[in-house]
Amino acid sequence: MLGQIFSSRRRDGKLLESSITNDAGVQIGNLAESIKLRARQLLGEDIQLPDNAYHGEYVISIAQDYLDKKPVHAHDGTVIESQGNLNDTETIRRYGVAYLRNEQDDDLAALGVKFDNFYLESSLYASGRVAAAVQAMIQSGRTEEKEGALWLNTPACKDLGIIDDKPRVMRKVDGTFT
């Protein structure tokens, strides 16, 4: 909807709307582990979910479909086949991301929201786009190495449309990005 409003304000009437799906990092690892744990519960194991697990009922649905070996169609057209193997963390991760992405697409379609471009977060890292953007921010003088992390001085980025009152971590001490 916002895209339609902004498109109507542009002279050429065109605005590309892009969606980035989080498929990398700590939270997606937690998602995969949560699906595994829920699947083990469905198989009868008495397991408590840790605090950092996803506790929502939707994770049970994903785990059940994974155990039932229902395929999930990823946005790029590939089909993620489940063998029900709870030791295959990578397949579980990809399965969970695609499953949730499909759920989100259904919700967005119901609201009349559509995107022109879709990206997996991991593709932005693999293509070097994240590294290039970070390097550009470093070269612009808007970053600072502090406490072993790379910080973006967001208060100095108002000219870029970033409105924030305090610096934010871009790269954590362990080398991963926020």
C-alpha positions in Angstrom: 0.0 0.0 0.0 2.8 2.4 0.9 4.4 1.5 -2.4 1.3 2.5 -4.3 1.2 5.8 -2.5 4.9 6.5 -3.2 4.5 5.4 -6.9 1.7 7.8 -7.4 4.0 10.6 -6.1 6.9 9.8 -8.5 6.9 11.4 -11.9 7.5 8.2 -13.8 5.0 6.3 -11.5 7.5 3.5 -10.9 8.8 2.3 -7.6 10.5 -1.0 -7.1 9.4 -2.8 -4.0 11.8 -5.4 -2.6 11.5 -8.0 0.1 14.4 -9.5 2.0 13.8 -12.8 3.7 15.9 -13.5 6.8 17.5 -16.9 6.1 20.9 -16.4 7.9 22.2 -15.8 11.3 21.5 -16.7 14.9 17.8 -16.4 14.8 17.4 -18.7 11.8 19.6 -21.2 13.6 17.3 -20.9 16.6 14.3 -21.5 14.3 15.9 -24.7 12.9 16.7 -25.9 16.4 13.1 -25.1 17.5 11.7 -27.1 14.6 13.9 -30.0 15.6 12.9 -29.9 19.2 9.2 -29.6 18.4 9.5 -32.6 16.0 11.1 -34.6 18.8 8.2 -33.7 21.1 5.8 -34.8 18.4 7.6 -38.1 18.3 7.0 -38.5 22.0 10.2 -37.2 23.6 9.8 -35.2 26.8 11.8 -32.1 25.9 11.6 -28.6 27.4 12.2 -25.8 25.0 15.0 -23.5 26.0 14.3 -19.8 26.4 15.9 -18.8 23.1 13.7 -21.3 21.2 10.6 -20.2 19.2 7.7 -21.2 21.3 4.8 -20.4 18.9 2.3 -23.0 17.8 3.3 -22.4 14.2 6.6 -24.2 14.9 4.6 -27.3 15.7 2.9 -27.1 12.3 6.2 -26.8 10.6 7.6 -29.7 12.5 4.6 -31.9 11.8 4.8 -31.2 8.1 8.5 -31.8 8.1 7.9 -35.2 9.8 5.1 -36.0 7.4 7.6 -35.3 4.6 5.5 -32.7 2.9 7.4 -30.7 0.3 7.7 -27.0 0.6 8.1 -24.8 -2.5 10.7 -22.1 -2.1 10.2 -18.7 -3.7 12.9 -19.4 -6.3 10.9 -22.3 -7.6 12.9 -25.1 -5.9 11.1 -27.7 -3.9 12.5 -28.5 -0.5 11.9 -32.2 0.2 11.8 -33.4 3.7 13.1 -36.9 4.5 12.1 -36.4 8.1 15.8 -36.5 9.1 16.2 -34.6 12.3 19.9 -34.6 12.0 19.8 -32.6 8.7 19.9 -29.1 10.2 20.5 -27.4 6.9 17.4 -28.9 5.3 15.4 -28.1 8.4 16.6 -24.5 8.2 15.8 -24.1 4.5 12.4 -25.9 5.0 11.5 -23.6 7.9 12.5 -20.4 6.0 10.5 -21.4 2.9 7.5 -22.6 5.0 7.3 -19.3 6.8 8.0 -17.3 3.7 4.9 -19.0 2.1 2.8 -18.1 5.1 4.0 -14.5 4.9 3.3 -14.3 1.2 -0.3 -15.5 1.8 -0.8 -12.8 4.4 0.6 -10.1 2.2 -1.5 -11.2 -0.8 -4.6 -11.0 1.4 -3.6 -7.4 2.1 -2.9 -6.6 -1.6 0.8 -6.2 -1.0 3.1 -7.4 -3.8 6.9 -7.1 -4.3 8.9 -6.8 -7.5 12.1 -8.3 -6.1 12.7 -11.0 -3.5 16.1 -11.6 -1.9 17.3 -14.1 0.6 19.5 -12.4 3.2 22.2 -15.0 2.6 22.4 -14.0 -1.1 23.3 -10.5 -0.2 26.3 -11.8 1.8 27.2 -14.3 -0.9 27.1 -11.7 -3.6 29.4 -9.3 -1.7 26.7 -6.6 -1.4 26.8 -6.5 2.4 30.6 -6.3 2.4 30.5 -3.5 -0.2 28.0 -1.5 1.8 29.9 -1.9 5.0 33.1 -0.9 3.2 31.3 2.2 1.8 30.2 3.2 5.3 33.7 2.7 6.6 35.2 4.8 3.8 32.6 7.5 4.5 33.9 7.9 8.0 30.6 7.1 9.6 31.8 4.0 11.5 34.0 3.4 14.5 35.8 0.2 15.7 35.1 0.0 19.4 35.2 -2.8 21.9 36.1 -5.2 19.1 32.9 -4.4 17.1 32.2 -2.1 14.2 29.7 0.6 15.1 27.7 2.8 12.7 27.4 6.4 13.9 23.7 6.7 13.0 23.3 10.2 14.4 25.7 11.3 11.6 23.7 9.6 8.9 20.7 11.9 8.7 21.6 12.9 5.2 21.1 9.2 4.3 17.6 9.2 5.7 18.7 7.3 8.9 17.2 9.0 11.9 18.6 7.5 15.1 19.8 9.0 18.3 22.7 6.6 19.1 25.4 4.6 17.3 24.4 1.0 16.5 26.6 -2.2 16.1 27.0 -3.2 12.5 29.5 -6.1 13.0 29.6 -7.9 16.3 32.7 -9.0 18.1 32.3 -12.5 16.7 32.4 -11.1 13.1 28.7 -11.6 12.3 26.6 -8.7 11.2 23.5 -7.4 13.0 
